[in-house]
Structures are given as C-alpha cells and as structure tokens.
C-alpha cells in the first residue's frame, strides 16, 4: 500500500479571482485525497519569505519584487490534503491545470510542494505569519543597478498589467518595427529570471532594469518570444550569444544563409 502523505495546494490570486479553488479542491478529492483544512487569506510578506526561502532578494531582486507584487496583500487560498501519494497527485494536478490555463498570463495559478520536507515547511508557514521580516533586498545596489531603480521599474511593469489574470499581454516590443532576431526561453528552463533580464538588457544595448523585466516576460510568454529589429550579421552574432547563454534564438528567413547549421 502506498504511504499516506500530507501536502499543500495553494491557489494564487488570479485563481481565487476566477473562482477556481472550489473546482480544484473537488478535483484532487475526486482523485482520492482527503481535505484536511482549507483557508482563504491575504498573504503577508513574511509568509512569502517562508514560502520562497531558497530565494534571496539580495541575489534575485527582480524575482523577489515580482513575487511581492503578485502575491503579498492579495487573496490566496490554501488546501491541506492527505492520502496515498499526495505529493505526486498534486504535482500531476498542477501540471494539468497550468497546461489548461496556458492562455492566461503566466498560466501559473496553482502551487504545490515538490517534497515531503517542503510540504511540511509550507503548511507550517501558512498556519502562521511565516518567517517574519521582509522579502526585499538589504543593499542599495544590485547587479550595478540601483535597488530603488529596480523597484520603480517593477512598479511600472505591474501598473501596465491591468488585464493580468484575464489574458496574456499582447506581444511586447519597444521598437516600431521588430521583424528581426527573436529570442525565447526554452520550455524547460533553469536559468534564473534575474539572470535572463540582465543578459537581455545588456545584449540589446540598454541598462534599464524595466527593459530587462519586460523583455524576459516577452521571451517567456509572448507568442514567438521577444521580437527585435536586429537583422543581418548582427542578428547572427547575437543569436550565437543567446544560444550560448542557454536561450533560443531564431533569425529572420532572409538571414539564415549567414548562420552555419541553420536550415536554408
């Protein structure tokens, strides 16, 4: 008989706003898990720090800033469940739900832990106020950018997301005509969001954290990825740097003859 386990299913603010929690809980209970407790509340910054205790804001200021804006002070819902292979069953549900909701911004409405230890830790975190303290950088500079400048940039990005949770944003590009090199993030990616943002900003000749954040979101979520106006030999040169970094690059059809190994 499979060992009984206890785990946590967290419905993020957009899931709560769309009334998805009731159906989600019903789905996992129908899969053989028992609901132990259920709670709706607004996440605190201390709880956020406890949930993402492996993320250090001094190292990943952009990620921490986006998570604060998305989660802190907004309604979430948690459900503690138990049963045979609870961890694996919740992970299957999360994957299916995210795939089904791919038309929404991020498609990332639900969270569940990856291990028994993480599950117990997060259940404890959400039964109280978390770790206490904040989830913000403690320095004034981050990656040669000012932390204050990063915060202003993140405020701007978030202010533009008026339709967040309803549909993905239209393809983002700051250029009037962007029919050149396209950059996308692989489906299975392990590079930190912050690293991608800094790389894209500097690759494309700017030192603005807001550009880096928007460019990374476009590379992650926009159809076709981040579109740029870069063509010709420059596109070939940048494409090589993009691939070496671990992202995907596509050059315009008219430039493919310049790229060794590209299909003609």
Secondary structure, DSSP 8 states (H G I E B T S, - for coil): ---EEEEEEEE-HHHHHTT-HHHHHHHHHHTT-EEEEEEEEEB-HHHHHHHTTT--TTT-HHHHHHHHHHHBTSEEEEEEEEEETHHHHHHHHHHHHHHHTTTSSTT--EEE-SSHHHHHHHHHHHHTTTT-S--S-SSSEETTEEHHHHHHHHHHHHHT-TTTTTS------SSS---S-EEE--SS--S-HHHHHHHHHHHTT---HHHHHHHHHHHHHSTT-EE----HHHHHHHHHHHHHHT-EEE--GGGGGGSTT---
